Every structure is written in structure tokens, then in C-alpha cells.
Amino acid sequence: MKKIEAIIRKSKFEAVKDALHKIGINFFTYWDVTGVGNEKKGHIYRGITYNTSDIPRIYLSIVVSDEVEEKTIHTLIDSAKTGEVGDGKIFVSNIENAYRIRTKEKGNQALH
């Protein structure tokens, strides 16, 4: 099993969520985060300069079986990409086990 963590633009969240559902990834956790990245420019609105180095993003945490790891990563990239600086990052790590509390299932069975 793999844990896939992705940091994406807020504006791409609905597209990413829909794309994940289309490939059968129906369970994941997400939350609003703020980060600092390579995007350094500020924006001027009505004569006031706003610092945009603190960037609002969505953080996704998805645990998948090894068999769908690559498909999930490609889906995230395809649905989150704009081609501009600040599209985000994906991190993958190993998961030793998973348990479904309700049924006590473990491993891949706990993911479905």
C-alpha cells in the first residue's frame, strides 16, 4: 500500500476530486493549507500590494493499493496541472498496514 500526499491549487480541487472518483478513488482526506513556494510575485489591487508568497492550497492524503499507485499519480498530475509555477507537489510513502474499524478488515480489503 502507498500513501499519496498531494498539495494542489484550490482552483483545481473539484477537477482533481472528479478525476479521482472516475478511477475509483472514492476515499481520501483533504484540508485547506497555506504554504510558501517558488511563486514570489505580489499582486496590486486598488493601489495596495498583497504578498502572494503565502499560497493557499489543498492538501490531499490518499492511501491506495500498490496496483493503482501509478494510475492515481498520473490522474493527480493530469487533473491538477496548469503548467504554471505553483501547481503543487506529490509525495509517495509506504504504508505497512490499514485497518477498517467497523469490520476489523486489514490490508487492501480495508481500503475498499
SULCOR-V443482 format. One record per residue. PHI is phi in whole degrees, 0 to 359 (999 if undefined). PSI is psi in degrees with one decimal (* if undefined). NEAR is the number of other C-alpha atoms within 12 Angstrom. Layout:
# SULCOR-V443482
phi/psi/near
PHI/PSI/NEAR
PHI/PSI/NEAR
This chain:
# SULCOR-V443482
phi/psi/near
999/151.2/25
232/145.5/27
256/121.2/29
251/119.8/34
247/130.5/28
229/138.7/39
246/118.6/38
230/166.5/41
294/142.9/35
300/-35.5/27
293/-17.6/21
260/-0.8/27
300/-47.0/29
298/-40.7/18
295/-41.2/22
294/-45.9/34
300/-45.9/33
297/-42.0/19
295/-40.2/24
296/-41.9/30
298/-37.8/18
296/-28.5/16
263/8.2/21
92/10.2/19
269/97.2/28
253/-6.3/19
234/118.1/18
201/163.0/24
248/144.2/19
214/155.5/22
205/160.0/19
282/134.4/20
224/165.7/18
233/137.6/19
220/174.2/21
242/130.4/18
225/-156.8/21
280/-13.6/16
284/111.4/19
250/-10.8/15
286/152.9/17
256/163.2/15
244/143.3/14
251/125.4/11
228/119.2/9
52/42.5/7
82/-0.5/8
251/129.9/9
273/127.0/12
253/132.3/15
284/122.9/16
250/17.9/19
286/-23.2/20
268/107.2/18
254/123.5/27
287/134.1/26
219/172.4/28
249/134.1/30
252/121.8/29
252/140.3/33
233/118.3/27
229/129.7/33
250/125.7/36
228/162.4/37
288/157.9/28
303/-32.0/22
295/-27.5/13
250/9.9/23
303/-55.7/27
297/-41.3/20
298/-40.4/21
294/-44.0/38
297/-45.8/33
296/-36.8/20
295/-43.5/27
299/-47.4/40
298/-48.7/28
297/-37.1/21
272/-19.9/28
260/-13.5/35
284/132.9/26
245/-18.1/17
90/-0.3/12
258/159.6/12
302/136.2/17
100/11.3/28
294/-27.5/29
124/-168.4/35
218/156.5/25
232/134.8/27
235/138.8/23
235/132.6/23
222/160.9/19
279/144.3/18
243/126.7/19
288/-41.9/16
199/163.4/19
221/148.1/22
227/137.3/18
266/119.3/15
297/-44.8/11
299/-45.9/8
252/-6.0/11
67/14.3/12
295/152.2/15
223/165.7/17
72/-147.8/20
300/-31.8/21
298/-30.0/17
287/-14.9/20
274/-17.2/29
259/*/19
